[in-house]
Amino acid sequence: MNKEELESITFPIVEIFNSIQGEGFFAGRKAIFIRLSGCNLSCPWCDTDHSPKMGNLSIKEIADKVEELSKEPKLIVFTGGEPTIHKNFHFLVWAMKLKFKDAPPDIAIETNGTNPLVLYRLREMKVVDLITVSPKDNSLEDNICDSLMVADEVKVVLSKDAKPEIYEPYLIKQFHHHTAFIQPCSEDFPPVLEFLEKHPGWRISVQIQKILKVF
């Protein structure tokens, strides 16, 4: 891909904002979030606005927006929607590492795990520091299992129909590093505490940003 082709790539962006990472291994850290529009799933409990409010932005425009928020970001989180559905997403992630190469930030990606080839490519490029896979609908399809194998952490929302225990055979690495997270649905904590009694290998993930009222 030549320079002109690279500059022509755009991504639908919902928002780019400063906040606190409220979940998982990086919880409590200041972060810049890049929320991409669009998702390939329709989870009934999802309350995310997927409309591209900022429009279609080029890689340079996205990088410039990040730099406006921080000259030396320490943590950049790609989220959605589902960021991996976008063609050439790996170029966007690579560009963030390149933009801030003098003080490289940690790069995290939050994904539903439906596109493992994208995750493996990012890992091979050495441009991602934390891959969070949050499988949905109790799916154990091959693509989800492949994504769990490359994931640094897994996060499952404990809705009334969720069965997080089905993923346990694939979470050896996450259990070893204590990065298998169970998260309450709609701040309903009792079912999570009950789940942990039976499945102590998991950790509870509380959404700190909601407690702090920082979104």
Contacts in CASP RR format, 6 or more apart in sequence:
PFRMAT RR
TARGET T0000
AUTHOR 0000-0000-0000
METHOD contacts of the structure
MODEL  1
MNKEELESITFPIVEIFNSIQGEGFFAGRKAIFIRLSGCNLSCPWCDTDH
SPKMGNLSIKEIADKVEELSKEPKLIVFTGGEPTIHKNFHFLVWAMKLKF
KDAPPDIAIETNGTNPLVLYRLREMKVVDLITVSPKDNSLEDNICDSLMV
ADEVKVVLSKDAKPEIYEPYLIKQFHHHTAFIQPCSEDFPPVLEFLEKHP
GWRISVQIQKILKVF
1 91 0 8 1.000
6 59 0 8 1.000
6 91 0 8 1.000
7 58 0 8 1.000
7 59 0 8 1.000
7 60 0 8 1.000
8 58 0 8 1.000
9 58 0 8 1.000
9 59 0 8 1.000
9 88 0 8 1.000
9 91 0 8 1.000
9 92 0 8 1.000
10 56 0 8 1.000
10 57 0 8 1.000
10 58 0 8 1.000
11 36 0 8 1.000
11 56 0 8 1.000
11 57 0 8 1.000
11 59 0 8 1.000
11 62 0 8 1.000
11 86 0 8 1.000
11 89 0 8 1.000
11 92 0 8 1.000
12 36 0 8 1.000
12 37 0 8 1.000
12 38 0 8 1.000
12 52 0 8 1.000
12 55 0 8 1.000
12 56 0 8 1.000
12 86 0 8 1.000
13 34 0 8 1.000
13 35 0 8 1.000
13 36 0 8 1.000
13 37 0 8 1.000
13 52 0 8 1.000
13 53 0 8 1.000
13 54 0 8 1.000
13 55 0 8 1.000
13 56 0 8 1.000
13 57 0 8 1.000
13 62 0 8 1.000
14 35 0 8 1.000
14 36 0 8 1.000
14 37 0 8 1.000
14 49 0 8 1.000
14 50 0 8 1.000
14 51 0 8 1.000
14 52 0 8 1.000
14 53 0 8 1.000
14 54 0 8 1.000
14 80 0 8 1.000
14 81 0 8 1.000
15 33 0 8 1.000
15 35 0 8 1.000
15 53 0 8 1.000
15 54 0 8 1.000
16 32 0 8 1.000
16 33 0 8 1.000
16 34 0 8 1.000
16 35 0 8 1.000
16 54 0 8 1.000
16 62 0 8 1.000
16 65 0 8 1.000
16 66 0 8 1.000
16 69 0 8 1.000
17 32 0 8 1.000
17 33 0 8 1.000
17 35 0 8 1.000
17 69 0 8 1.000
18 30 0 8 1.000
18 31 0 8 1.000
18 32 0 8 1.000
18 33 0 8 1.000
18 69 0 8 1.000
18 70 0 8 1.000
19 30 0 8 1.000
19 31 0 8 1.000
19 33 0 8 1.000
19 209 0 8 1.000
19 214 0 8 1.000
19 215 0 8 1.000
20 28 0 8 1.000
20 29 0 8 1.000
20 30 0 8 1.000
20 31 0 8 1.000
20 208 0 8 1.000
20 209 0 8 1.000
20 212 0 8 1.000
20 214 0 8 1.000
21 27 0 8 1.000
21 28 0 8 1.000
21 29 0 8 1.000
21 30 0 8 1.000
21 31 0 8 1.000
21 75 0 8 1.000
21 77 0 8 1.000
21 108 0 8 1.000
21 208 0 8 1.000
21 209 0 8 1.000
22 28 0 8 1.000
22 207 0 8 1.000
22 208 0 8 1.000
22 209 0 8 1.000
23 155 0 8 1.000
23 181 0 8 1.000
23 183 0 8 1.000
23 205 0 8 1.000
23 207 0 8 1.000
23 208 0 8 1.000
24 132 0 8 1.000
24 153 0 8 1.000
24 155 0 8 1.000
24 179 0 8 1.000
24 181 0 8 1.000
24 205 0 8 1.000
25 130 0 8 1.000
25 152 0 8 1.000
25 153 0 8 1.000
25 179 0 8 1.000
26 75 0 8 1.000
26 77 0 8 1.000
26 106 0 8 1.000
26 108 0 8 1.000
26 130 0 8 1.000
27 205 0 8 1.000
27 208 0 8 1.000
28 208 0 8 1.000
29 74 0 8 1.000
29 75 0 8 1.000
30 74 0 8 1.000
30 75 0 8 1.000
31 73 0 8 1.000
31 74 0 8 1.000
31 75 0 8 1.000
31 76 0 8 1.000
31 77 0 8 1.000
31 108 0 8 1.000
32 66 0 8 1.000
32 69 0 8 1.000
32 70 0 8 1.000
32 73 0 8 1.000
32 75 0 8 1.000
32 76 0 8 1.000
32 77 0 8 1.000
33 76 0 8 1.000
33 77 0 8 1.000
33 79 0 8 1.000
34 62 0 8 1.000
34 66 0 8 1.000
34 76 0 8 1.000
34 77 0 8 1.000
34 78 0 8 1.000
34 79 0 8 1.000
35 48 0 8 1.000
35 79 0 8 1.000
35 80 0 8 1.000
35 81 0 8 1.000
36 78 0 8 1.000
36 79 0 8 1.000
36 80 0 8 1.000
36 81 0 8 1.000
36 82 0 8 1.000
36 83 0 8 1.000
36 86 0 8 1.000
36 89 0 8 1.000
37 50 0 8 1.000
37 51 0 8 1.000
37 52 0 8 1.000
37 80 0 8 1.000
37 81 0 8 1.000
38 50 0 8 1.000
38 80 0 8 1.000
38 81 0 8 1.000
38 82 0 8 1.000
38 85 0 8 1.000
39 46 0 8 1.000
39 48 0 8 1.000
39 50 0 8 1.000
39 80 0 8 1.000
39 81 0 8 1.000
39 82 0 8 1.000
39 85 0 8 1.000
39 112 0 8 1.000
40 82 0 8 1.000
40 85 0 8 1.000
40 112 0 8 1.000
40 114 0 8 1.000
41 82 0 8 1.000
41 112 0 8 1.000
41 114 0 8 1.000
41 136 0 8 1.000
41 137 0 8 1.000
43 136 0 8 1.000
43 137 0 8 1.000
45 157 0 8 1.000
45 159 0 8 1.000
45 185 0 8 1.000
45 186 0 8 1.000
48 80 0 8 1.000
48 81 0 8 1.000
50 80 0 8 1.000
50 81 0 8 1.000
54 65 0 8 1.000
57 65 0 8 1.000
59 91 0 8 1.000
59 92 0 8 1.000
59 95 0 8 1.000
60 95 0 8 1.000
62 92 0 8 1.000
62 95 0 8 1.000
63 95 0 8 1.000
63 96 0 8 1.000
63 99 0 8 1.000
66 73 0 8 1.000
66 76 0 8 1.000
66 96 0 8 1.000
66 99 0 8 1.000
67 99 0 8 1.000
72 100 0 8 1.000
72 103 0 8 1.000
72 105 0 8 1.000
73 100 0 8 1.000
73 105 0 8 1.000
74 105 0 8 1.000
74 106 0 8 1.000
75 105 0 8 1.000
75 106 0 8 1.000
75 108 0 8 1.000
76 96 0 8 1.000
76 105 0 8 1.000
76 106 0 8 1.000
76 107 0 8 1.000
76 108 0 8 1.000
77 108 0 8 1.000
77 109 0 8 1.000
77 110 0 8 1.000
78 89 0 8 1.000
78 92 0 8 1.000
78 93 0 8 1.000
78 107 0 8 1.000
78 108 0 8 1.000
78 109 0 8 1.000
78 110 0 8 1.000
79 109 0 8 1.000
79 110 0 8 1.000
80 110 0 8 1.000
82 111 0 8 1.000
82 112 0 8 1.000
82 114 0 8 1.000
82 115 0 8 1.000
83 89 0 8 1.000
83 109 0 8 1.000
83 110 0 8 1.000
83 111 0 8 1.000
84 109 0 8 1.000
84 111 0 8 1.000
84 113 0 8 1.000
84 114 0 8 1.000
84 115 0 8 1.000
84 118 0 8 1.000
84 119 0 8 1.000
85 115 0 8 1.000
86 92 0 8 1.000
89 118 0 8 1.000
90 118 0 8 1.000
90 121 0 8 1.000
90 122 0 8 1.000
90 125 0 8 1.000
90 127 0 8 1.000
93 107 0 8 1.000
93 109 0 8 1.000
93 122 0 8 1.000
93 125 0 8 1.000
93 127 0 8 1.000
93 128 0 8 1.000
94 125 0 8 1.000
94 127 0 8 1.000
96 105 0 8 1.000
96 107 0 8 1.000
96 127 0 8 1.000
97 104 0 8 1.000
97 105 0 8 1.000
97 107 0 8 1.000
97 127 0 8 1.000
106 129 0 8 1.000
106 130 0 8 1.000
107 127 0 8 1.000
107 128 0 8 1.000
107 129 0 8 1.000
107 130 0 8 1.000
108 128 0 8 1.000
108 129 0 8 1.000
108 130 0 8 1.000
108 131 0 8 1.000
108 132 0 8 1.000
109 119 0 8 1.000
109 122 0 8 1.000
109 128 0 8 1.000
109 130 0 8 1.000
109 131 0 8 1.000
109 132 0 8 1.000
110 132 0 8 1.000
110 134 0 8 1.000
111 119 0 8 1.000
111 131 0 8 1.000
111 132 0 8 1.000
111 133 0 8 1.000
111 134 0 8 1.000
111 147 0 8 1.000
112 133 0 8 1.000
112 134 0 8 1.000
112 135 0 8 1.000
112 136 0 8 1.000
113 119 0 8 1.000
113 133 0 8 1.000
113 134 0 8 1.000
113 135 0 8 1.000
113 143 0 8 1.000
113 144 0 8 1.000
113 147 0 8 1.000
113 148 0 8 1.000
113 151 0 8 1.000
114 143 0 8 1.000
114 144 0 8 1.000
114 147 0 8 1.000
115 143 0 8 1.000
115 147 0 8 1.000
116 143 0 8 1.000
116 144 0 8 1.000
116 146 0 8 1.000
116 147 0 8 1.000
116 150 0 8 1.000
119 128 0 8 1.000
119 131 0 8 1.000
119 133 0 8 1.000
119 147 0 8 1.000
119 150 0 8 1.000
119 151 0 8 1.000
120 146 0 8 1.000
120 150 0 8 1.000
122 128 0 8 1.000
122 131 0 8 1.000
123 131 0 8 1.000
123 150 0 8 1.000
130 152 0 8 1.000
130 153 0 8 1.000
131 150 0 8 1.000
131 151 0 8 1.000
131 152 0 8 1.000
131 153 0 8 1.000
132 151 0 8 1.000
132 152 0 8 1.000
132 153 0 8 1.000
132 154 0 8 1.000
132 155 0 8 1.000
133 144 0 8 1.000
133 147 0 8 1.000
133 148 0 8 1.000
133 151 0 8 1.000
133 153 0 8 1.000
133 154 0 8 1.000
133 155 0 8 1.000
134 154 0 8 1.000
134 155 0 8 1.000
134 156 0 8 1.000
134 157 0 8 1.000
135 144 0 8 1.000
135 147 0 8 1.000
135 148 0 8 1.000
135 154 0 8 1.000
135 156 0 8 1.000
135 167 0 8 1.000
138 161 0 8 1.000
138 162 0 8 1.000
138 163 0 8 1.000
138 166 0 8 1.000
140 166 0 8 1.000
140 167 0 8 1.000
145 170 0 8 1.000
148 154 0 8 1.000
148 167 0 8 1.000
148 170 0 8 1.000
148 171 0 8 1.000
148 174 0 8 1.000
149 170 0 8 1.000
149 173 0 8 1.000
151 173 0 8 1.000
151 174 0 8 1.000
152 174 0 8 1.000
152 177 0 8 1.000
152 179 0 8 1.000
153 174 0 8 1.000
153 177 0 8 1.000
153 179 0 8 1.000
153 180 0 8 1.000
153 181 0 8 1.000
154 167 0 8 1.000
154 171 0 8 1.000
154 174 0 8 1.000
154 179 0 8 1.000
154 180 0 8 1.000
154 181 0 8 1.000
155 181 0 8 1.000
155 182 0 8 1.000
155 183 0 8 1.000
155 205 0 8 1.000
156 162 0 8 1.000
156 164 0 8 1.000
156 167 0 8 1.000
156 181 0 8 1.000
156 182 0 8 1.000
156 183 0 8 1.000
157 183 0 8 1.000
157 184 0 8 1.000
157 185 0 8 1.000
158 164 0 8 1.000
158 182 0 8 1.000
158 183 0 8 1.000
158 184 0 8 1.000
158 185 0 8 1.000
158 188 0 8 1.000
158 191 0 8 1.000
158 192 0 8 1.000
158 195 0 8 1.000
159 185 0 8 1.000
160 185 0 8 1.000
160 191 0 8 1.000
162 185 0 8 1.000
164 182 0 8 1.000
164 195 0 8 1.000
164 199 0 8 1.000
164 202 0 8 1.000
165 199 0 8 1.000
168 175 0 8 1.000
168 199 0 8 1.000
171 180 0 8 1.000
174 180 0 8 1.000
175 201 0 8 1.000
178 201 0 8 1.000
178 203 0 8 1.000
179 203 0 8 1.000
180 201 0 8 1.000
180 202 0 8 1.000
180 203 0 8 1.000
181 202 0 8 1.000
181 203 0 8 1.000
181 204 0 8 1.000
181 205 0 8 1.000
182 192 0 8 1.000
182 195 0 8 1.000
182 196 0 8 1.000
182 199 0 8 1.000
182 202 0 8 1.000
182 203 0 8 1.000
182 204 0 8 1.000
182 205 0 8 1.000
183 192 0 8 1.000
183 204 0 8 1.000
183 205 0 8 1.000
183 206 0 8 1.000
183 207 0 8 1.000
184 191 0 8 1.000
184 192 0 8 1.000
184 204 0 8 1.000
184 206 0 8 1.000
187 207 0 8 1.000
187 210 0 8 1.000
192 204 0 8 1.000
193 204 0 8 1.000
195 202 0 8 1.000
196 202 0 8 1.000
196 204 0 8 1.000
209 215 0 8 1.000
END
